[in-house]
Amino acid sequence: MWLTSFLNKEKSVSPATKGSITASSVKSVQVDASTQHRDVAVVAPYGIAYVPPVGEGAVIVPFDGGEACVGVVSQVPLKLSRGELMLYSQGGASIVLKNDGSVLING
């Protein structure tokens, strides 16, 4: 992945870390990995905001003098074909953009 390649080029930058989210709020998460990471900012693409649920696996990278959670490793089973996209919530609501142009909304 380009992010890992970029970080590995920088000798003074710590590599990405994977851990488990132990607390989350609108502003930040706490992640337990080989060490405990507190007040970690959650980073997402523009227009998407989320509060990751406790128990999910998180990917932490160095960011702006601190750390950022750049995503979670979800355990939700996905029935998607290559090229399809799903937005979903912990409560079961979902939107799926299918390859044939259709949109499936479940809520």
C-alpha positions in Angstrom: 0.0 0.0 0.0 1.3 3.5 -0.8 0.9 4.7 2.7 3.1 1.9 4.2 5.7 2.5 1.4 5.8 6.2 2.2 6.1 5.6 6.0 8.8 3.0 5.5 11.0 5.5 3.5 11.1 7.8 6.5 13.6 6.4 9.0 12.4 8.6 11.9 8.8 7.7 11.5 7.3 4.7 13.3 5.6 2.1 11.2 1.8 1.6 11.1 0.4 -0.3 14.1 -2.6 -2.6 14.4 -4.6 -2.8 17.7 -8.0 -3.1 19.1 -10.3 -0.1 19.9 -11.0 0.0 23.6 -12.8 3.4 23.7 -14.2 5.8 21.1 -15.9 9.1 21.0 -16.8 11.7 18.4 -13.3 13.3 18.8 -10.9 10.4 19.2 -10.3 6.7 19.9 -8.2 4.7 22.3 -6.4 1.7 20.9 -4.6 -1.1 22.7 -1.7 -2.6 20.7 1.8 -3.4 21.9 1.3 -0.1 23.8 -1.8 1.9 24.6 -2.6 4.8 22.2 -4.8 7.5 23.7 -6.5 10.5 22.0 -6.0 9.1 18.5 -7.7 11.2 15.8 -9.9 9.3 13.4 -9.2 10.1 9.8 -11.6 9.5 6.9 -12.2 10.6 3.4 -13.9 14.0 3.0 -17.7 13.7 3.5 -17.5 10.6 5.6 -17.5 10.7 9.4 -17.7 7.8 11.8 -17.1 6.7 15.4 -15.6 3.2 15.2 -17.2 0.7 17.6 -15.2 -0.7 20.6 -13.7 -4.1 19.7 -12.9 -3.4 16.1 -9.3 -3.7 14.9 -7.7 -0.3 14.1 -4.8 0.8 12.0 -2.8 3.6 13.6 -0.1 5.7 11.8 2.0 8.6 12.8 0.3 11.9 12.0 1.2 15.6 12.5 3.3 15.0 15.6 0.8 12.5 17.0 -1.1 9.5 15.7 -4.2 8.9 13.6 -6.6 6.0 13.1 -6.8 5.6 9.3 -9.4 2.8 9.4 -10.7 -0.3 11.0 -10.5 -4.0 10.1 -14.2 -4.8 10.3 -15.5 -8.3 11.0 -18.8 -7.7 9.1 -19.2 -10.4 6.4 -19.4 -8.6 3.0 -21.1 -10.1 0.0 -19.7 -7.8 -2.6 -18.2 -8.4 -6.1 -15.0 -6.6 -7.1 -15.7 -3.0 -7.8 -18.8 -2.7 -5.6 -19.0 -0.4 -2.5 -21.0 -0.7 0.7 -21.6 1.8 3.5 -23.0 0.2 6.6 -23.7 0.9 10.3 -23.3 -1.3 13.4 -27.2 -1.3 13.6 -27.6 -3.1 10.2 -28.4 -0.2 7.9 -26.5 -0.3 4.6 -26.2 1.2 1.1 -24.7 -0.9 -1.6 -23.6 0.5 -5.0 -23.7 -2.5 -7.4 -21.7 -2.9 -10.6 -24.8 -3.0 -12.7 -25.7 0.6 -11.6 -28.3 -0.4 -9.1 -28.4 0.9 -5.5 -29.5 -1.4 -2.7 -30.7 0.4 0.5 -31.5 -1.6 3.7 -32.6 0.1 6.9 
